[in-house]
């Protein structure tokens, strides 16, 4: 049997770090995965300013918090009332 991909759930770690990762097909012989596995700190918003704006929109918002902008190469986005808008760091 050939396996081309695996799916697993990682443990939780609250800091950015790389950990070694090895896989085995028999539970005895493990092979290291090049580069290991990288944990990224999840972003957490703590405040939005301003808290209100006109219904017509076009209000610039500032979102502050922990690890905001640390999306590691992904496009940052916000959702306002069901509308997804692009964000900039």
Backbone torsions as a table, in degrees:
resi	resn	phi	psi	omega
1	UNK	NA	139.2	178.3
2	UNK	-110.4	131.8	177.3
3	UNK	-114.1	121.4	-178.9
4	UNK	-98.6	-15.6	178.0
5	UNK	-155.7	155.4	177.8
6	UNK	-127.0	152.7	174.8
7	UNK	-127.2	130.0	178.8
8	UNK	-147.7	165.2	178.3
9	UNK	-108.9	128.1	-179.7
10	UNK	-81.4	160.0	172.0
11	UNK	-74.6	167.4	-177.8
12	UNK	-89.9	137.3	175.8
13	UNK	-144.4	130.7	-171.4
14	UNK	-97.8	14.5	176.5
15	UNK	-132.1	152.7	176.4
16	UNK	-67.9	126.0	177.6
17	UNK	-166.0	158.3	174.4
18	UNK	-108.1	131.2	178.2
19	UNK	-120.1	150.2	177.3
20	UNK	-65.4	145.0	177.3
21	UNK	-134.1	129.4	176.7
22	UNK	-130.0	150.0	178.8
23	UNK	-125.4	155.9	-179.9
24	UNK	-142.6	144.9	175.5
25	UNK	-101.2	-9.3	-178.7
26	UNK	-126.9	0.2	178.5
27	UNK	81.7	-1.1	179.9
28	UNK	-121.5	-44.4	-176.3
29	UNK	-100.5	112.3	-177.1
30	UNK	-107.0	142.4	178.3
31	UNK	-118.1	128.0	-179.9
32	UNK	-69.4	139.2	175.4
33	UNK	-88.9	122.2	-179.6
34	UNK	-56.6	132.2	179.8
35	UNK	87.0	-13.2	179.5
36	UNK	64.2	-149.7	179.3
37	UNK	-125.4	133.7	-178.5
38	UNK	-106.5	123.4	173.0
39	UNK	-88.7	136.1	174.4
40	UNK	-115.2	138.4	178.1
41	UNK	-66.2	125.7	179.3
42	UNK	-69.8	138.0	178.2
43	UNK	-70.2	149.5	177.5
44	UNK	-141.8	118.3	178.8
45	UNK	-81.9	139.2	178.9
46	UNK	-119.5	-18.2	-179.9
47	UNK	-159.0	152.4	174.6
48	UNK	-131.0	134.3	-180.0
49	UNK	-137.4	133.2	-3.6
50	UNK	-74.8	162.8	-178.8
51	UNK	-80.6	-17.1	-179.7
52	UNK	-139.1	159.7	177.5
53	UNK	-160.4	169.7	-177.7
54	UNK	-67.7	150.8	179.6
55	UNK	-62.8	-23.9	179.8
56	UNK	-69.9	-14.9	178.2
57	UNK	85.0	-154.8	-178.3
58	UNK	64.2	21.8	176.8
59	UNK	-89.6	126.9	175.0
60	UNK	-77.4	130.7	-179.9
61	UNK	-111.4	147.2	173.0
62	UNK	-116.3	119.1	178.2
63	UNK	-104.7	125.1	178.1
64	UNK	-115.7	157.1	179.6
65	UNK	163.6	-158.4	-177.3
66	UNK	-102.6	130.5	177.9
67	UNK	63.4	22.5	174.7
68	UNK	-70.2	129.3	-179.3
69	UNK	89.9	-1.8	179.3
70	UNK	-96.1	48.5	-174.8
71	UNK	-86.4	-1.4	172.2
72	UNK	54.3	61.6	173.4
73	UNK	88.8	-1.4	178.4
74	UNK	-95.5	159.4	177.9
75	UNK	-77.5	127.1	177.2
76	UNK	-78.6	135.9	179.9
77	UNK	-142.1	154.9	173.3
78	UNK	-125.9	153.2	175.8
79	UNK	-117.4	122.1	179.8
80	UNK	-121.3	112.6	179.2
81	UNK	56.5	34.2	179.2
82	UNK	89.3	-6.3	179.6
83	UNK	-100.5	123.5	178.7
84	UNK	-86.7	128.1	178.8
85	UNK	-124.8	146.1	178.5
86	UNK	-70.1	143.9	179.6
87	UNK	-121.6	156.5	177.1
88	UNK	-124.4	143.7	-179.5
89	UNK	-72.4	NA	NA
